Amino acid sequence: MFWAAEAASSTAVKFDPFDAFIIVFTLILVLAVMRTISAKQKNLFAIGFSIVSLIVFLVMDFVMVKGWIG
């Protein structure tokens, strides 16, 4: 029982250094979506793939920030 209490208290730090990479990659995906949509020659596969990837990373960011808050 003491180990369970110690494990619960050891998870107080919720920020992981990998979180910064996820945020940076989300920003890169935002730029990619803007560039593919504003391009002269529209590549529908690239637009769709980048939008789906951006949605996935935005959901990951939401869950990550929700984990920081508690």
N, C-alpha and C positions, 0 to 999 in steps of 0.2 A: 504494500500500500504506500510505503514511503517512496518507492521508485516511481509510482504513478504520479504522486504529488510533485516530485522533483522533475519529472518529464514535462508535466504541465507548466511548471514555472520556467523551465529552460527554453520554452518556445515563445518567450516574451519578445524577442527580436524577430520581427516579421519581415524586415527588408532583406532581400537577397541581392547580392551584387549583379546577378543575372537579370534582375528586373530592369536595370538601366539599359541592357542590350535589347530587351523587348520593347521598351519605349522608343529607343533610337530606330529600331527596325520598323516600328509602326509609323514613325515620321517619314522614313524612306518610302514606305508603301503609299503614304498620302501623296508624296511628290510623284511617285510612279503613276498613280491613278490620274492625277492632274495632267501629267505629260501625255499619257496615252489618250485621254479624252480630248486634249487640245491639239493633237497631232493632225497634220493635213491628211495623211492616209490613215484611215481608221482600221485598226486590227481588232475585230470584235472578240476574238479569243483572248488577246492580251488584256483588253478592257475588262472582260468578264473574270478572268483569272485574277487580275490585280484587285478587283472589287471584292471578290470572295475572300482573297487573302487578307485584305484590309478589314473585312468584317470579322474574320477569325481573330485577328490580332487586337481589334478593338474590344472584342468579348474577353480576350485574355487580359487586356489592360484593366477592364472593368472588374474582373474577378481578382486581379492582383491588388488593385487599390482597395477593393472591399476587404481583402485580407489584411491590408495595412491598418484600416480603420478598426476592424475587429468585428 
